[in-house]
Amino acid sequence: MTTDLLAALCLVLVLEGLFLFIGPETWKRMAAEMQAVPARALRAAGGMMVIAGLLALQWVRS
């Protein structure tokens, strides 16, 4: 279980690093535009992403 969690966190780092490596200007522009989005909307989007990720993980593991 711990090994799986660490592997998942490593993959997150790889994906985040790829976004920054491939398109740093696009990433900076997106981050700047997110400043205009209300915190409530970002929180809702984050919550939906967590739920979608958990459901996808359950589907993959079954």
Contact map, one row per residue, 1 for C-alpha under 8 A:
11111000000000000000000000000000000000000000000000000000000000
11111100000000000000000000000000000000000000000000000000000000
11111110000000000000000000000000000000000000000000000000000000
11111111000000000000000000000000000000000000000000000000000000
11111111100000000000000000000000000000000000000000000000000000
01111111110000000000000000000000000000000000000000000000000000
00111111111000000000000000000000000000000000000000000000000000
00011111111100000000000000000000000000000000000000000000000000
00001111111110000000000000000000000000000000000000000000000000
00000111111111000000000000000000000000000000000000000000000000
00000011111111100000000000000000000000000000000000000000000000
00000001111111110000000000000000000000000000000000000000000000
00000000111111111000000000000000000000000000000000000000000000
00000000011111111100000000000000000000000000000000000000000000
00000000001111111110000000000000000000000000000000000000000000
00000000000111111111000000000000000000000000000000000000000000
00000000000011111111100000000000000000000000000000000000000000
00000000000001111111110000000000000000000000000000000000000000
00000000000000111111111100100000000000000000000000000000000000
00000000000000011111111100100000000000000000000000000000000000
00000000000000001111111100000000000000000000000000000000000000
00000000000000000111111100000000000000000000000000000000000000
00000000000000000011111111100000000000000000000000000000000000
00000000000000000011111111110000000000000000000000000000000000
00000000000000000000001111111000000000000000000000000000000000
00000000000000000000001111111100000000000000000000000000000000
00000000000000000011001111111110000000000000000000000000000000
00000000000000000000000111111111000000000000000000000000000000
00000000000000000000000011111111100000000000000000000000000000
00000000000000000000000001111111110000000000000000000000000000
00000000000000000000000000111111111000000000000000000000000000
00000000000000000000000000011111111100000000000000000000000000
00000000000000000000000000001111111110000000000000000000000000
00000000000000000000000000000111111110000000000000000000000000
00000000000000000000000000000011111111000000000000000000000000
00000000000000000000000000000001111111000000000000000000000000
00000000000000000000000000000000111111101100000000000000000000
00000000000000000000000000000000001111111100000000000000000000
00000000000000000000000000000000000011111110000000000000000000
00000000000000000000000000000000000001111111000000000000000000
00000000000000000000000000000000000011111111100000000000000000
00000000000000000000000000000000000011111111110000000000000000
00000000000000000000000000000000000000111111111000000000000000
00000000000000000000000000000000000000011111111100000000000000
00000000000000000000000000000000000000001111111110000000000000
00000000000000000000000000000000000000000111111111000000000000
00000000000000000000000000000000000000000011111111100000000000
00000000000000000000000000000000000000000001111111110000000000
00000000000000000000000000000000000000000000111111111000000000
00000000000000000000000000000000000000000000011111111100000000
00000000000000000000000000000000000000000000001111111110000000
00000000000000000000000000000000000000000000000111111111000000
00000000000000000000000000000000000000000000000011111111100000
00000000000000000000000000000000000000000000000001111111110000
00000000000000000000000000000000000000000000000000111111111000
00000000000000000000000000000000000000000000000000011111111100
00000000000000000000000000000000000000000000000000001111111110
00000000000000000000000000000000000000000000000000000111111111
00000000000000000000000000000000000000000000000000000011111111
00000000000000000000000000000000000000000000000000000001111111
00000000000000000000000000000000000000000000000000000000111111
00000000000000000000000000000000000000000000000000000000011111
